[in-house]
Amino acid sequence: MSKVLRYSALSLGLSLALLLPSCGVGKSSKGATDASYQTRKREFRGAWLPTIYRSEYTGLSRAEGRKVLAKRIELLHRTGCNVVLFQIRAESDAWYPSAYEPWSRFFTGVQGQPLAESWDPLAFVIEECHKRGMELHAWVNPYRGASNAKAKLADNHPAVQHPEWFVTYNKQLILDPGIPEGRKHVLRVFKDIVQRYDIDALHLDDYFYPYPVAGEEFPDEATFEAYGLPAGYRPEDKDTWRRSNVNILIHDIRQMLVVTKPWVRLGVSPFGIYRNLSTDPCGSATAGLQNYDNLYADVLHWANEGWVDYIAPQVYWNIGYKVADYEVLVKWWRRALTNKRVQLYIGQDIKRTQDAEQLNLKMLLSSSLSDGNIFWPGDEIVRNYKDISEELRSVYQRHRALLPEYKSVLGRTSAPPKLSVVWEDRNEDGHMLVWNDERTAGDPEAAFFYVVYGFPAGEKASVKKHEHIMSVSNAPQYKLPRLNGRTKYTFLVTPVNRFWQEGKPYRIEVKL
């Protein structure tokens, strides 16, 4: 590879702006200022990029599709996001070439039919994220077979290959969670993704057993008779059996990750209410649908057992909403998550928040009680719904942030060693800082990203000053901005590994 920096002119402009003295505090369109919100050096800043029902991707050529995805990822990066949660399996289908399931109809236009010019969206998104210092979390739905049970399915769709695994409920095709062979298929698909792609996490959303419909019972009586009763469950224990089915899958995914790539995390974004206080004395003061009782998702059990690395409850309601108050729920989740290894992020609904002008209040609460946020949907950041991208960029995510450090399931890990040397270089690409690339494939403790901090003369250089982060990237070089050739700056360059442990800084002084 040549030493060509993969930075746009815009990225260079942003770097230059960060190096120059500030002319005042940032201000959002709703009146929040820097003084009222303090950014953190470490914070999860994610955005969900859904693909289901998104026609803007369908049938695009390789060049067109890559352009659309790259533009969206760059826009999220410019607003300070450091994680993209990209939906790659919504209907037992795939946004990558799979030996087990068909191409998604939302990618090619017809399920199972490849594009005339083949390409791999998942591989491309991973590359685009990593070169910007962002993580890619592969968002997968384990149980949905088709959002329309009457839709025509490809010949290699699992519901065509094994119709006995699926049931119809609320006009959808659902993989019955109680069928062991169906669970094994899901696990095979997930393992294939983890083995073949350099993803940073598997991410499951809120669809476990389907959302209940009044007057319609989920049709798993035959499954219960075949697997539940012989296992010792009584008819009155059916709810417990259903929760056990989901528990088995979550446990097996965790075990698969441990033996395959233990640095790949498992994250879940459940429905925002675990249990109501009226149901459980330890529940939240809410009155809505419940994960535990209605979706059979025992989220706290997964956290307590260490089967998941993070939980991002979808707290999509506003502050003051009596049925499910945002403030009540964020505080409840913070108290309820007692396993310190499991991180808490808050799922934020952009439209509801912006319509109610509650972004500042919600971000202040989230900042004090959680490890970060995931915004739903990322499309609205791209569209700048009611100035959301401007507010994130100028106030809440105005400085780059590293992800929170997390602990490996294998035990204690070490930060990567300090870079051996960093030097100045002037070549056809410009004035550069360059260092040896010390990344090692398959070694999660080795350098994976590099962080560059910049400080003007007279200011003490320290990695504690996150507002001076110029760049996070997987590239072993950084293109310096051009000033007058006489202005002194100090730069610190640090390596960061897959666990987001940061090595000691290498210091170099240059004139810009």
ZAMARGU-4260 file (C-alpha; in steps of 0.2 Angstrom, whole numbers, plus 5000, padded with zeros to 4 digits):
<rodrens>
0) 5000/5000/5000 | 5006/5018/4996 | 5006/5031/5010 | 4991/5040/5003 | 4981/5047/5017
5) 4962/5042/5016 | 4956/5059/5022 | 4945/5071/5012 | 4948/5090/5011 | 4934/5092/5023
10) 4943/5081/5036 | 4958/5091/5034 | 4948/5107/5036 | 4941/5101/5052 | 4958/5096/5059
15) 4964/5114/5055 | 4949/5121/5064 | 4953/5111/5079 | 4971/5117/5080 | 4966/5135/5079
20) 4961/5145/5095 | 4942/5145/5099 | 4932/5160/5096 | 4918/5156/5108 | 4907/5142/5115
25) 4897/5131/5104 | 4878/5133/5104 | 4864/5122/5098 | 4848/5128/5090 | 4839/5124/5106
30) 4850/5135/5117 | 4862/5122/5125 | 4879/5128/5126 | 4897/5121/5130 | 4895/5127/5148
35) 4880/5116/5151 | 4886/5100/5143 | 4904/5093/5146 | 4910/5081/5133 | 4919/5065/5138
40) 4935/5057/5132 | 4927/5040/5132 | 4909/5038/5126 | 4900/5026/5115 | 4892/5037/5101
45) 4882/5025/5090 | 4869/5026/5076 | 4858/5013/5069 | 4858/5011/5050 | 4843/5001/5046
50) 4841/4992/5029 | 4824/4985/5030 | 4811/4995/5021 | 4825/5006/5015 | 4822/5008/4996
55) 4837/5020/4993 | 4849/5005/4993 | 4839/4994/4982 | 4847/4988/4965 | 4861/5001/4965
60) 4877/4997/4956 | 4893/4994/4965 | 4899/5012/4962 | 4882/5019/4967 | 4880/5008/4982
65) 4897/5012/4989 | 4895/5030/4986 | 4879/5031/4996 | 4886/5021/5011 | 4902/5030/5011
70) 4893/5047/5011 | 4882/5041/5026 | 4896/5035/5036 | 4906/5051/5033 | 4891/5061/5039
75) 4890/5051/5055 | 4908/5053/5057 | 4908/5072/5055 | 4894/5073/5069 | 4906/5064/5081
80) 4899/5046/5080 | 4911/5033/5083 | 4900/5017/5080 | 4889/5012/5066 | 4876/4998/5069
85) 4873/4992/5051 | 4858/4980/5049 | 4864/4965/5039 | 4851/4952/5043 | 4833/4958/5045
90) 4823/4943/5037 | 4834/4928/5038 | 4843/4936/5023 | 4860/4944/5020 | 4869/4960/5016
95) 4885/4950/5012 | 4888/4934/5001 | 4881/4920/5012 | 4882/4901/5010 | 4867/4899/5022
100) 4854/4913/5017 | 4849/4923/5002 | 4853/4941/4997 | 4841/4953/5005 | 4828/4960/4993
105) 4831/4977/5000 | 4849/4976/4993 | 4846/4968/4976 | 4828/4971/4973 | 4823/4952/4972
110) 4827/4941/4987 | 4841/4929/4983 | 4845/4937/4966 | 4863/4944/4965 | 4867/4960/4957
115) 4874/4959/4940 | 4890/4967/4947 | 4893/4958/4963 | 4900/4967/4978 | 4900/4965/4997
120) 4891/4979/5007 | 4897/4972/5024 | 4915/4971/5019 | 4914/4989/5012 | 4906/4996/5028
125) 4919/4988/5039 | 4933/4996/5029 | 4924/5013/5029 | 4922/5013/5047 | 4939/5007/5052
130) 4948/5019/5042 | 4939/5033/5051 | 4942/5026/5068 | 4924/5020/5070 | 4918/5003/5075
135) 4906/4992/5065 | 4893/4982/5074 | 4884/4970/5064 | 4866/4971/5068 | 4857/4955/5066
140) 4839/4949/5069 | 4839/4931/5075 | 4821/4926/5073 | 4811/4936/5059 | 4810/4926/5043
145) 4799/4938/5034 | 4790/4954/5038 | 4776/4948/5026 | 4772/4930/5028 | 4764/4930/5011
150) 4780/4937/5002 | 4789/4926/4989 | 4805/4918/4997 | 4821/4913/4988 | 4824/4895/4986
155) 4838/4895/4998 | 4829/4905/5012 | 4828/4894/5028 | 4809/4895/5028 | 4809/4886/5011
160) 4822/4874/5016 | 4815/4870/5033 | 4797/4876/5034 | 4795/4866/5050 | 4806/4879/5059
165) 4794/4893/5056 | 4777/4899/5061 | 4765/4913/5056 | 4761/4927/5068 | 4754/4944/5066
170) 4756/4941/5047 | 4774/4939/5049 | 4785/4923/5047 | 4794/4920/5063 | 4808/4907/5067
175) 4801/4897/5082 | 4813/4901/5096 | 4809/4884/5104 | 4815/4873/5090 | 4833/4868/5093
180) 4838/4865/5075 | 4832/4883/5071 | 4843/4890/5085 | 4858/4880/5078 | 4855/4887/5061
185) 4855/4905/5068 | 4871/4901/5077 | 4879/4894/5061 | 4875/4910/5052 | 4882/4921/5066
190) 4898/4911/5067 | 4900/4913/5048 | 4899/4932/5050 | 4911/4932/5064 | 4924/4921/5056
195) 4924/4929/5039 | 4922/4948/5043 | 4932/4959/5055 | 4917/4966/5064 | 4918/4973/5081
200) 4902/4967/5088 | 4886/4957/5085 | 4871/4967/5089 | 4854/4961/5092 | 4839/4972/5093
205) 4822/4970/5103 | 4814/4957/5092 | 4814/4940/5102 | 4797/4932/5104 | 4787/4944/5093
210) 4777/4959/5101 | 4760/4952/5106 | 4744/4955/5097 | 4728/4956/5107 | 4718/4940/5105
215) 4732/4931/5095 | 4742/4918/5104 | 4759/4914/5098 | 4757/4897/5089 | 4770/4886/5098
220) 4759/4873/5107 | 4766/4859/5096 | 4784/4865/5100 | 4780/4865/5118 | 4773/4848/5118
225) 4788/4842/5108 | 4802/4850/5118 | 4795/4859/5133 | 4785/4845/5142 | 4799/4831/5139
230) 4811/4843/5147 | 4800/4844/5163 | 4791/4860/5160 | 4773/4860/5166 | 4759/4869/5155
235) 4759/4883/5168 | 4778/4885/5165 | 4777/4889/5147 | 4782/4907/5150 | 4798/4901/5159
240) 4801/4889/5145 | 4800/4903/5132 | 4813/4913/5142 | 4824/4898/5143 | 4824/4896/5124
245) 4830/4914/5122 | 4842/4912/5136 | 4850/4897/5127 | 4853/4906/5111 | 4861/4921/5120
250) 4872/4909/5130 | 4877/4900/5114 | 4881/4916/5105 | 4892/4921/5119 | 4901/4904/5119
255) 4903/4905/5100 | 4912/4922/5101 | 4923/4916/5115 | 4930/4902/5105 | 4930/4911/5088
260) 4935/4929/5091 | 4934/4934/5110 | 4937/4952/5106 | 4920/4953/5096 | 4907/4959/5108
265) 4889/4955/5110 | 4877/4969/5112 | 4858/4970/5114 | 4846/4984/5112 | 4830/4978/5121
270) 4813/4986/5122 | 4815/5000/5135 | 4805/4992/5149 | 4811/4977/5158 | 4797/4975/5170
275) 4784/4987/5177 | 4783/4990/5196 | 4765/4984/5196 | 4772/4967/5190 | 4788/4966/5200
280) 4793/4976/5216 | 4810/4979/5208 | 4803/4985/5192 | 4802/5003/5185 | 4788/5015/5188
285) 4781/5012/5171 | 4765/5005/5164 | 4770/4998/5147 | 4774/4982/5138 | 4788/4972/5146
290) 4803/4963/5140 | 4802/4949/5153 | 4784/4945/5152 | 4779/4949/5134 | 4794/4946/5124
295) 4802/4933/5135 | 4819/4942/5135 | 4827/4941/5152 | 4839/4955/5149 | 4846/4957/5167
300) 4849/4938/5168 | 4860/4939/5152 | 4869/4954/5160 | 4872/4946/5177 | 4879/4930/5169
305) 4891/4940/5158 | 4884/4934/5142 | 4882/4951/5134 | 4895/4966/5134 | 4883/4980/5133
310) 4864/4984/5134 | 4856/4998/5125 | 4838/4999/5130 | 4827/5008/5118 | 4821/5022/5129
315) 4812/5031/5115 | 4799/5040/5126 | 4801/5058/5132 | 4803/5065/5149 | 4786/5067/5157
320) 4778/5054/5148 | 4768/5045/5162 | 4767/5027/5154 | 4786/5027/5151 | 4796/5042/5157
325) 4813/5044/5150 | 4821/5050/5166 | 4813/5036/5176 | 4819/5022/5164 | 4837/5029/5162
330) 4839/5029/5181 | 4831/5012/5183 | 4843/5004/5170 | 4858/5012/5179 | 4853/5005/5196
335) 4848/4988/5188 | 4864/4984/5179 | 4875/4978/5193 | 4888/4968/5183 | 4901/4982/5181
340) 4908/4973/5166 | 4892/4976/5156 | 4891/4994/5149 | 4875/5004/5148 | 4871/5014/5132
345) 4854/5023/5130 | 4844/5021/5114 | 4838/5038/5109 | 4823/5042/5097 | 4828/5057/5087
350) 4811/5062/5080 | 4802/5061/5097 | 4817/5070/5106 | 4818/5084/5093 | 4800/5087/5092
355) 4799/5089/5111 | 4815/5100/5111 | 4822/5088/5125 | 4839/5084/5117 | 4849/5094/5130
360) 4839/5087/5145 | 4841/5069/5139 | 4860/5071/5135 | 4863/5078/5152 | 4854/5063/5160
365) 4863/5050/5149 | 4880/5058/5151 | 4878/5056/5170 | 4871/5039/5171 | 4877/5029/5155
370) 4892/5025/5145 | 4885/5033/5129 | 4871/5034/5117 | 4864/5025/5101 | 4853/5036/5090
375) 4838/5029/5081 | 4838/5030/5066 | 4854/5036/5059 | 4845/5041/5043 | 4838/5056/5053
380) 4856/5062/5057 | 4860/5060/5039 | 4844/5071/5035 | 4848/5083/5049 | 4831/5081/5056
385) 4827/5097/5065 | 4845/5101/5066 | 4850/5085/5075 | 4867/5083/5066 | 4871/5101/5069
390) 4867/5100/5088 | 4878/5084/5089 | 4892/5091/5080 | 4893/5108/5088 | 4888/5103/5106
395) 4886/5085/5112 | 4899/5077/5101 | 4910/5092/5096 | 4926/5083/5101 | 4932/5066/5096
400) 4929/5052/5108 | 4937/5035/5111 | 4925/5021/5116 | 4924/5016/5134 | 4938/5003/5138
405) 4930/4986/5140 | 4936/4970/5149 | 4939/4954/5139 | 4929/4939/5143 | 4946/4930/5144
410) 4952/4940/5158 | 4965/4954/5160 | 4973/4962/5144 | 4987/4973/5141 | 4988/4990/5132
415) 4998/4991/5116 | 5016/4996/5118 | 5021/5014/5115 | 5025/5017/5096 | 5044/5015/5093
420) 5046/5030/5082 | 5036/5044/5074 | 5044/5055/5061 | 5040/5070/5050 | 5039/5067/5031
425) 5036/5078/5016 | 5031/5068/5000 | 5019/5069/4986 | 5005/5067/4999 | 5010/5083/5009
430) 5017/5086/5026 | 5015/5071/5036 | 5017/5062/5053 | 5022/5044/5050 | 5025/5029/5060
435) 5027/5010/5058 | 5011/5001/5057 | 5011/4990/5072 | 4994/4981/5069 | 4994/4962/5070
440) 4979/4953/5063 | 4972/4941/5076 | 4980/4949/5091 | 4967/4960/5100 | 4980/4967/5112
445) 4990/4974/5098 | 4988/4992/5090 | 4972/4993/5080 | 4968/5012/5079 | 4980/5026/5081
450) 4975/5043/5090 | 4984/5059/5086 | 4983/5074/5098 | 4989/5092/5094 | 4994/5106/5105
455) 4999/5124/5101 | 5015/5131/5109 | 5013/5136/5127 | 5000/5123/5131 | 5005/5107/5141
460) 5003/5091/5130 | 4992/5078/5138 | 4982/5063/5133 | 4969/5068/5146 | 4964/5083/5135
465) 4952/5075/5124 | 4947/5091/5116 | 4964/5091/5107 | 4961/5074/5098 | 4964/5077/5080
470) 4962/5060/5072 | 4957/5042/5076 | 4961/5031/5062 | 4969/5014/5057 | 4981/5023/5045
475) 4999/5024/5051 | 5001/5042/5046 | 4992/5059/5049 | 4992/5073/5036 | 4996/5089/5045
480) 4987/5106/5041 | 4997/5119/5033 | 4999/5136/5042 | 5014/5148/5040 | 5028/5135/5042
485) 5034/5144/5058 | 5021/5139/5071 | 5026/5126/5083 | 5015/5112/5088 | 5017/5097/5099
490) 5009/5081/5094 | 5006/5065/5104 | 5002/5049/5095 | 4995/5034/5104 | 4990/5016/5099
495) 4973/5009/5104 | 4969/4990/5104 | 4953/4981/5101 | 4948/4983/5120 | 4951/5002/5118
500) 4965/5002/5129 | 4977/5016/5125 | 4996/5014/5125 | 5008/5028/5131 | 5010/5043/5119
505) 5025/5046/5108 | 5029/5065/5108 | 5035/5075/5093 | 5037/5093/5089 | 5034/5101/5072
510) 5032/5117/5064 | 5016/5120/5054
</rodrens>
